[in-house]
Amino acid sequence: MSAVPATPNIHLIVGEDDYLAEAAARKILEAAVPASCRETAVETVDGRAENAETQLASLKACVDSVLSPPFLDPVKLTWWRHVDFLPGGGRSGSPSEAVKTALERFADDLATHPLPDNQTLVITATKLLKTSIFAKRLMSCAQVVEFAGGGKARDRLEAARMRLPDLAAAEGLSFDPGADDAFLSKVGADTRIVVSELAKLRTYLGSERDNVTAADVAEVCSVGGEEPELWDVTDAIVQRNPAKLVATLARFDGEQGFGIMLATVVEKLFRELVVYRDALDRGWLTPYGTWAKNLPPEVAADLDAAGIGPGVNKSSWLVKRNAQNARAFSLLELRTARFRMLQVREKLVSSTEDDDLVRQELLRIIPRPRRA
């Protein structure tokens, strides 16, 4: 998200990571408001609201604050904080028409009537639909910062890994090789928890040293970690990595009905990979994820019906990845694996068999066959 700001004193900060959003907001606050008058010159409006009535009330409080000039202080800052009902960011869908209209009117007023130089508006929101009228109008007059969020666990961890050196440096710390991975694997990707655990490491190390080792992480840091996700399991399967599979499945221990859900997901995975592998073997699909130009129309229609063909709106990256995953198995292995998953799911649905059946079957399937 980007915009060319017309005024330097309206700021929109969007991100589900509340620590990063608040840190950015406080940085603006510290630059705009002298320390001597922050207690009286900063007005905070809560943007968390569950229904149209409370949403309109929150917006009105923000507007009233913006329209009220500084009284005794030389400057004033309004912080509309934790707004969770902007277009695309509502917890229960889009805002009502009345709320949406009021938001658009507010953005129009900000764009057409710039704030005085001694006033600042900061808006922190969890999500925002960038194509909405409100967003487009506000972005024409505001400085915009967006922190990426959501996505897969591995994407969140990668984003945390990129931020970690700067966050550690703020505590005067650096990580020995491998210690950063051990740290994130243990505490997870939530920035607020990361900062808290870095502070613990700082206290633990004291003034003796500044480098963090894997042993320090094991000794001091608390377990946080990302919630396990099913694509972590499917990643281990297509990588044919039994150790990773066992470690990932252990994170789901105790979840009610997990075996049936896992068997269903894995059966679907093998079912799709069968089609991809067959297309690869027949020369209909290249290992780089492109379909043959001379693909017979009836074959293309069958592939489309299976949900993977050239007429299906799948990204080239996704087709390439699935083609690569299919190449990890032979066609016979994939068909056998799918048949086994169907059998396991049937047992789990029709009896009180233990969920561990899925794990046992997968550990028979994914090891690579030994060469004679």
PAFITI-552202 format. One record per atom (N, C-alpha, C): residue in one letter; x, y, z. Coordinates in pm, whole numbers, plus 50000, padded with zeros to 5 digits. Atoms other than C-alpha are relative to their C-alpha. Example, Ala and Ser with C-alpha at 12.3 -4.5 7.8 and 13.67 -1.06 7.14 Angstrom:
BEGIN
A500894988150000A512304955050780A500905012050000S499184988149994S513674989450714S499235010950073
This chain:
BEGIN
M500864988150000M500005000050000M500895012350000S499174988150005S501465033549907S499165011749952A500704988150044A500365069049847A500955011750004V499234987749996V501815103149775V499245009650090P500784992249904P500745123150081P499915014649962A500194985750024A499275157850039A500325007850126T499684993449874T499765165950407T500834990550085P499135008749920P502365153350653P499454996650137N500505001849864N500115153050958N498764991050008I501025010449995I497585125750869I500694986849969H499275012650011H498855090350916H499034988350012L500805012249997L497175057150838L500964988150011I499135011549975I498845025950981I499124987650005V500845012050013V497374992150884V500844987750027G499295012449973G498434958651025G499364992250112E500575008649896E497184928951224E500964998050116D499025000949892D500414928751426D499915013050080D500294987749927D499304953551689D501265006250060Y498774994449945Y502804957351833Y500685009249898L499354992050103L504264969751504L499205012649969A500844988450028A501294992551438A500125010450112E499914990549889E501475007851785E501385006350008A498654994449996A505245012051767A500145011149896A499954989750104A504865031251440A499225012350042A500814988749955A502105052651590A500725008150109R499314993049891R504145060751900R501215007849949K498884992750059K507095070751685K499525013349942I500594987650053I504865096151508I499645009450114L500414992049884L503485107751844L501205007150062E498814994149937E506965113451986E500605011249916A499464989650088A507985133851681A499095012249993A500954989050019A504815154851673A499675007550128V500444994049874V504165161752041V501185000650097P498924998949902P506765175152287P499694991950126A500185008449881A507295153152591A499315007550113S500544992249888S506265181452822S498485001149999C501454998350004C502655181752701C499264987749944R500645011950057R501915146052590R498784995550080E501135004549919E499555139552879E498735007649966T501184991950027T497215167552773T499765002549851A500124996750143A497895171852399A499634988049914V500325012150075V497165135852296V498634995050043E501335005349973E493565124052271E499834986749927T500135013450058T492965086852214T498534996149991V501375004450023V489715073652065V500034985149968D500035014550021D488945036452087D499224996849872G500655003450126G488155022551740G499384986149997R500605013449996R486924988351854R498505001350026A501454998749989A483184985851798A499334988149932E500615012550045E480834956451747E498795001749910N501204998350081N477794971551576N499975014149942A500064987150070A476735001051360A499895011650097E500204989049905E475655021851658E501315004050067T498754996849932T478955019151844T501095004349901Q499044995850103Q480935022651518Q499815014749965L500294985950028L479215055451437L500415008950118A499614992349881A479815066851795A501515001750006S498544999250000S483535058851767S500485010049894L499634990750106L483805077351435L499685014450040K500384986449957K481945107551579K500995005450103A499034995649899A484345108651875A501325004049935C498784996650072C487275108751633C499845013449926V500274987550073V485715136251419V499975011850096D500084989149902D484925157451727D501405003950048S498644997149954S488535154151841S500795007549894V499284993550110V489895163751500V499545014649983L500544986550020L487605194151483L500275009350118S499714991749882S488635206151829S501465004149999P498604995550004P491805227451815P500654998550137P499315000449869P494465226652088P499465011150091F500524990149905F493345244552403F501135007750066L498904993449932L496305252252626L501364996049943D498745005150054D498955232252441D500265005649860P499684994750134P500795243452127P499614990649887V500335009950102V499905211351942V498934990550054K500955010249959K497305183751945K500124988049906L499985012250080L497355147551828L498804991550036T501115009349981T494285125651782T500434986249950W499645013750038W494945088351781W498724991650000W501155009150014W492025067651647W500594986049995R499195011949972R493255034551778R499204987149989H500595013450010H492524997851701H498695000149920V501244999450077V489895006051438V499814986749927D500215013450057D488354972851335D498754999249912F501215000650083F485414983151116F500145008049870L499804993650129L486994999850813L499624990249889P500345009350109P486014985450472P501074989249984G499075011250011G487564950850447G500604995850131G499375003349872G488524950550812G499044996450110G500995003149897G485284943150992G500074985650044R499985013749947R485124912951216R498804992049953S501205007150043S481654904651090S499595004349859G500284996150137G481954915050727G500145015049980S499884986050033S481694949050563S499155008650094P500824991249917P480424979050760P498655002649933S501324997050054S476784988750717S500105012049906E500014988950095E475825013850448E500135013450073A499934987449925A475365040850711A501435002750048V498624998349952V478835034850856V500935002849883K499144997950117K480435032250512K499865014249947T500234986350047T478845065150405T500675010250092A499384990849904A480015082350724A501524999849989L498545001150018L483565069250674L500465007449875E499644993450125E483645081550314E499905015250014R500154985649978R482375115850423R501195005350083F498864996249916F485115117150689F501285001149916A498814999850086A487815108450432A499965011849903D500144988650091D486455134650191D500345013150072D499734987849924D486585161350461D501505001550026L498564999449974L490195152550546L500765003849873A499304997450125A491185153450179A499795014449951T500314986650053T489495186750103T500285011250100H499724989949897H490175204550434H501204995450083P498795004549929P493785198350544P500015004650145L499904996549859L494475198350915L500985011550018P499024989549969P496225228551066P501374993750031D498655005349981D499995224651099D500264995050142N499755004049862N499755220951476N499104988550046Q500835011549965Q497325191551462Q500424987849918T499625012650064T498025155051379T498914989650025L500945011149987L495725125651315L500734987149966V499425013450022V496935089651349V498874989850009I501005010650002I494685060551254I500734986749992T499455013650006T495735024851337T498844990349983A501095009250033A493574997551184A500564986249973T499555013750020T493754960051160T500074996549851K500065003150143K492734956950793K499315011449927L500674989950082L491624979050506L499974995049856L500145003350141L490274971550161L500515011749917K499334988950067K492584992349943K499215005549881T500794995450115T490074994349657T498715007150042S501224993349954S487315009349875S500115015049978I500034985550018I486245045649825I500675006950118F499394994149881F487255053650183F501524999349992A498555001750005A490755039450134A500645009149895K499434991950108K491375056849801K500005014850037R500094985849966R490205090249934R500985003550112L499114997249887L492155088050259L501474999149958M498625001750043M495315075850086M500495011849916S499594988350078S495275107449873S500505011350089C499604989049912C495925128650181C500764995350122A499365005349881A497605105650432A501314992949967Q498825008550007Q500985090350486Q499594986150046V500525013449976V500355052750476V501144990350028V499075010849967V502235024350641V499184987450015E500725012749989E501134988250604E500974989150043F499235011449955F502514958550795F499284987449955A500615012350051A501894925450622A499654990850117G500415009449898G500024899550826G499264988449939G500705011550048G498204867250809G500884990849922G499225009450078G499254840950557G500354987750079K499625012549939K500824807950637K500995002450113A499104998949886A502804801250951A501435002449955R498634998550045R506024798250756R500255014249946D499844986350048D505404832450596D500125009750117R499904991449882R504844848350936R501364998550067L498695002249941L508024832351067L501105006549916E499014993750087E509964844750765E500015015250020A500094985649974A508694880150825A500635003350136A499414997949868A509674876951193A501524998749994R498555002050015R513124864451090R500665012549941M499454987850060M513644895750880M500025011550100R500054989249901R512634918451170R500924997550119L499305003749877L514584899651437L501325007450021P498734993049974P518044915551383P499815014150054D500244986449953D516654950751429D499425000250142L500585000749866L514564941051730L501054995950103A498935004249909A517564923551886A500995011450022A499054989049987A519824953251813A499485010850095A500584990149908A517384975752003A500284996350145E499645004649866E518244954552309E501514998250015G498565001749996G521944954852223G500434985549986L499735014350013L521834917952126L500264996249855S499865006350130S522934896851832S499984984950021F500155014449989F522364860051759F501184992849935D499015008850061D525034833751702D499334992249888P500595008050109P524554812851384P499144988650054G500945010449959G521514790351429G499195003550122A500744996349878A520444806851755A498735007649967D501204992750039D517994829451572D498884990449960D501015010050036D516214799151422D499464993050124A500435006549875A516134782351764A499085009250078F500824990149928F514694814351914F498605000849941L501314998650063L511884818351660L499214987050005S500705012949991S511074781251665S499364998350137K500515001749864K510574783752039K498955010450036V500904989549952V508834817352088V498935003749898G500994996950101G506974820751757G500245013549933A499844988250084A506394850551527A499295012450051D500704988349949D504224873651736D501015010250050T498964990049972T506234905951759T500035003950147R500044996049859R505044914952109R500704989650087I499355010649924I506174880952241I501504999949971V498594999650037V509464883252047V500735010750080V499384988949927V510244916952207V500124996750148S499985003749858S509334903952552S501104989850029E498995010349979E511594873552514E501415005649979L498694993650017L514464895252386L500385007750126A499724992949874A514134916552700A500444990250109K499585010249903K514394884752909K501434995749975L498625003850034L517554874852723L500995010950042R499134988949961R519004909552783R500274999850151T499855000649855T518374906553155T500864988150041Y499265012249969Y519764871153162Y501505001649971L498604998550037L523004880252982L500685011350076G499424988949926G523464912453176G501045007549918S498944992650068S526624931653092S501174991249959E498885009050027E528774900753048E500234998149850R499865001850145R528074895752677R498705004049931D501144995650079D525744905852395D499544989649898N500365010250099N525694874652177N499114989350064V500955010149952V522804850152216V500334986749935T499735013450051T523534813052180T498734991550006A501145009249994A521154783952123A499784995150142A500135004449860A521894773252481A499285010650083D500714989349929D520734807352607D498504999449972V501425000950038V517474803552415V499334988650075A500575011649930A516904768852564A499835002650149E500004997749856E517644781552914E498975010450042V500754988449955V515654813952920V498625001349938C501214996350074C512944816352654C498844990550027S501225007749978S509374804752703S499434995349867V500585005550122V507534783352452V498785008249962G501174993350056G505154803152235G499654992549875G500135007650125G505334791551878G498735002949925E501174998550086E502954792651588E499024988550021E500985010750000E499724773451591E500284990649883P499755009450110P500164741551387P498955001649891E500914998750113E498604742551042E500164987949910L500015012350077L497654714250808L500985000249885W499064999950111W499864726450526W501424996950047D498715004749948D502844719950757D500104984849983V500035014650017V501774683350742V500184996449853T499905003450143T501314682950364T501395003449946D498624997050042D504714699850322D500934988550034A499155011349959A506354671550518A499764987849913I500335011650083I504514645950305I500675001049863V499444998750134V505584659749966V501525000850004Q498545000349986Q509124664050099Q500514986150035R499685013849961R508994627150202R500985000050117N499154997949883N510454636850537N499304994550124P500695005949885P509304612750812P500255007350131A499694993249874A511094631251093A499205012950013K500784987649998K509434664251001K498534997050019L501405003749986L506074646750971L499674996650145V500255004049861V506334631351320V499995012450089A499924988049917A507374664651472A498795009149980T501164991450028T504544683351300T498724994050057L501215006449949L501854657851389L499935000650152A499994999549853A502954658951754A499365012850051R500574987249958R501764695051766R498484999849998F501455001150006F498204683451694F499454990250105D500455010049902D498084658251980D498885005450087G501114996449913G494824659252170G498875007449932E501084993250070E492744676851904E498914990049961Q501125008950023Q489314660651886Q499694998849851G500395002350139G488514644751549G501065003549898F498964995950093F491854654251400F500314989249897G499655010850091G492434619951245G499144999949875I500914999950114I489354621551022I500305011949909M499704988150079M490154657050914M501314998249923L498715001850065L493774648050838L499904990049886A500165010150105A492814616850642A499305006049878T500734993750110T490394637750434T500925009249920V499104990550066V492984664550359V501084992649921V498915007350067V495734639550273V499474992149881E500585007150115E493424618850050E499805009549883K500174990050106K492584650449855K501345003849939L498674996950051L496294658549828L500474989349902F499565010850088F497104624349682F499144999249874R500895000550116R494054625849454R500455010349895E499544989850094E495314658449299E501364996449942L498665003350049L498904646449277L499974988549899V500175010750100V497724615249088V499775006149863V500324993750129V496304637548815V501235007349946Y498804992950045Y499434659148803Y501074990249951R498965009650038R501754628948792R499644993149869D500445006250125D499704612448518D500225009649882A499804990150106A499794644848315A501495001649968L498554999250022L503574646648362L500494988049920D499545012150067D504094610548255D499554999449855R500535000450136R501964615347944R500535011649914G499474988750074G503794647247844G499035011349983W500974989250008W500734669047889W500435012250081L499574989549909L502444689248159L501514999350014T498554999749983T506074700448186T500325001150149P499624998449859P507994699248517P500005014550046Y500004985949965Y507944737248502Y498585005750013G501374995749975G504144738248530G499305006149881T500694994950118T503204746748170T499344988549926W500745010450069W500624727447971W500464999349854A499585002150139A501494712347631A499075007649906K500804992350094K500334733647339K499084991149916N500805009150082N499054703147151N499114990950086L500855007949911L496944690847443L498654997649934P501295002850064P493894672947296P498855006650076P501114992949933P490644691947369P499284991450103E500715008549904E489014661747536E500834997950127V499135001449883V492054657747764V499965012850084A500074987249929A492004694747851A498705001250079A501294999449932A488304691747936A500004991150125D499935009049885D488974661748164D500865006050111L499124993749900L491824680248337L499305011750068D500754988949942D489634710748385D498964994750099A501005006049910A486954688348538A500644995250130A499285004349880A489594675148778A500505011850083G499644988049925G490294711048883G501425004649982I498614996050015I493834714248751I500365004249859G499684998350141G493614718948373G500315014349960P499644986750049P494644748448156P498855010050005G501144991049995G491114762548170G499625004050141V500294996849860V491144764248551V500865011950041N499294987849960N492124797348707N500944997250117K498965002649901K495204785048892K501255007649959S498784992750033S498384805548914S501054990449947S498945008350056S501354792648716S500944995250110W499145004249888W503324792049042W499414987950071L500655011149931L500764768649202L500084987249916V499915011750087V500704745248901V501434994550001K498605004449997K504514744248898K500334993050130R499715006149870R504674736749269R499364986350011N500675012949993N502114708749242N500664989749907A499285009150090A503964694048944A501284995050066Q498785004149930Q507174693849148Q499694990550114N500395008949892N505384678049443N499654986049947A500395012950058A503954650649217A501214991949958R498815007150044R507424642249090R500734993150114A499365006649887A508424631849442A499534985550015F500565013549993F506304600249395F499824994649859S500415006150126S505684575549117S498484999849995L501455000350014L502164572948978L499414988650082L500485011449922L501764538649139L500005003250149E499934996349859E502894552049477E498845009350038L501064990549970L500374580349460L498634993350002R501285006950002R497474557949362R499854990950121T500055008649881T498354533449639T499785008250126A500134991449883A498694561549891A498575005250014R501374995149994R495294575649802R499054988850046F500855011449961F493694540949833F500134997450149R499785002549857R495264536650178R499335010750085M500644989449923M494004570450296M498484998650000L501445002550004L490494562050180L499624989150099Q500265010749905Q490654529850382Q500085004850144V499824995049864V491954547550692V498835009150040R501104991049969R489274574450672R498724992150026E501205008449980E486574547750638E500014993550137K499895006249868K487854530450951K499705010150111L500184989949896L487914562751149L498555004750008V501394995450003V484404572951040V499064989450056S500955010749967S482764539051099S500314992750130S499655007049876S484474528651422S500655009650096T499324991749899T486274541051729T501504998049992E498575002050018E489704534251583E500765012650043D499184989049953D492514555751717D500465008949885D499544990750102D493524587251528D501424997149954D498625003150033D497094573951530D500124991649874L499995007950124L496104552051234L500545008049883V499564991650111V496724581150997V501515001650004R498554998349986R500204587351132R500744987249961Q499355012750032Q501104550451108Q500004997449849E500105002550144E499874548350749E500905009449922L499134990450069L501694579950643L501474996250013L498605004149982L504934566750790L500344987749917R499755010850095R504524536450564R500115005449857I500114994750137I503834558250260I501175008749960I499124989350049I506284586950259I501494996549995P498575002950020P509734570850309P500284996249855R499635003550136R511524568149979R500354985349991P499695014450014P511754532449847P501514997849989R498565003250007R515144516349888R500324994349862R499575005150131R517024510149567R500684986550019A499375013249995A518094474449494A501505001549979
